[in-house]
Amino acid sequence: MLAQIQIASLSSKLKSAPDANAVVVWDEKKQKGILKVTELPRNEANRDYQLWLVDPRYKNPVDGGVFHVSNKGELSVPFQPATQVRGAKGFAISLERKGGVTKAEGPIVLLGK
């Protein structure tokens, strides 16, 4: 069972929030995961954070869903990618317009493998 679970640590790319980080627990067989974020700054009302999964089979990262941070602190978010992901090589979080996008447009704020 543990062979199908992947754990990744994402580190901050933000000069304004160097302590921001996240952990992704990804279950490839179930195509579901949990994202735990800490110290990520609150996002503006017209923006959302968006999770991306890097699957080498696709040209662009796969959308893992959007989330909103209302308080700087801890947040746990369950996710399921928009497209089936096999052999995830990395994870990223970007700051996008409200509701998210199909292809990352905004800055990458957290990144990891």
N, C-alpha and C positions, 0 to 999 in steps of 0.2 A: 504494500500500500504506500509506503513512504517513497518508493521509487517514482511514483507519479506526481509527487508534490515538489514544487520548486519554490524556494524562498530567495527573494532578492532585496537588497538594500539600495535605496535611492538617496543620493546626496544632493544637497542644494547647489544650484547654479546662480543663486540670487545673492548679490553683494549686500542687499538690504536685509537678508534673512539667512546668514550663513549656517545657523543651527537647524534650519528646516530639514526634515528628513522624512522618509517613508519606508515601510516594509511591505512587500507584496508577497502573499502566500497564494500560489497558483496551483490549482489541481487540473492538469491537462485533460485527464480522462473525463472529469465531470464538466470541463469547460467553464469553471467557476473559480472565483478567487475572493480574497479579502485584501483590501488596501488599508493600512493603518498609517496615518499621517500625524506628525508632530511638528509644532513650531512653524507651520506654514501660515503666512499672513492672510488675513481676511481679504476676500476678493470683493471687488466693486459689484454693485447690484446688476450691472449690465455685462458682467463677465462670469465665466465658470472655469474651474479647473477641469482638465480632461486627461484621463489615463490612456496611455498608448502601449500596446504590446508589439514587440518587434519579432516578426516571423519571417525568416529568410525567403519563404516561398512568395511573399508579396513585395511589390515595389515600395509601398508605403506602410507605415505602422498601422496596426488594426485598432480601431476605436474600442476602448474598454469602458466608456461611459463618462459622464460628467458628474461633478460634485461641487458643493458650495461650502466654503469655510466662513462661518459667521463669527467665530471667536478664535483667536490665536491659541491653539492648544492641541488636544488630541481629537482625532476623528477616525472612526472605523467605517469603511464603506464596502459592502459586498459588490462584486461586479461580475459581468458576463460579457465577453467580447461580442462585437457585432458580427464577426465572421469567425469560423473555426480556426484556432491557432494550434500549431504543432511545433514543438521544439523552440519555444520562445527564447530568443537570444538577448533580450533586454526589455526594459520597461522605462517609460518616461511620463512625466506630467507636464502639460503645457497650460498656459493661461489663454483661454479662447473667448470668443463672444458668447453671450448667454445662449444656452441650449446646445452648445458644442458645434463641431464641424466634422465633415467627413474626411478631411485631410488637414493635418496640423498647419496652422497659420501663425499662431502666436508664439511667444518665447517659451522655450523649455525651461521649467523652473526646478525640476528634480529629474535625475537621471541615474540609472543603475542597471546592473546585470544580475 
